[in-house]
Amino acid sequence: MPIKDAAKKYMRVTARKTEKNRKIKGAFKSAIKATKESLTKNDLPKAQEFLKKSMKALDKATQKKVLHKNTAARMKSRLNKTVKMAATKK
């Protein structure tokens, strides 16, 4: 346990930031997961709908500095690529 007041305050700040980051990460991870699940079920319209949601969630995570912009771009690119491949197979 910290002794100094500044260290105690830093622990409170860290707890708040961690909680905020968890919510944001959970949002984009669940959107990506939903997209992949709908792809495995061969439900292309839902996959495309979830793709838009996951893109939006990744952009918000980048905007709030939870993810680096290149990481989000890479994730979006890979997800878009898998949805496009599924669309061309049909």
C-alpha positions, 0 to 999 in steps of 0.5 A, a space after each residue: 500500500 502506498 504511503 504518500 498522498 500523491 501515490 494514493 491519488 495515482 492509484 485512484 486515477 489508475 483504477 478509473 482509467 483502467 475501468 474506462 479502458 476495459 469498457 472501451 476494449 470490451 466494446 470493440 472486442 465483442 463487436 469483432 467477436 460478433 462479426 466472426 461468429 456471424 461469419 462462421 454461421 454463414 450469415 453475411 448480412 449480419 456479418 456486414 452489419 457487425 463489421 460496421 459496428 466493429 469499425 466504429 468501435 475500433 475508431 472510438 478506441 483509437 480516438 480515446 487512445 486505448 489503441 494505437 491507430 496502426 493497430 486499429 487499422 490492421 484489425 479493421 483491414 483483416 476483419 474487412 478482408 475476411 468479410 469480403 472473402 466470405 462475400 465473394 465465395 457466395 
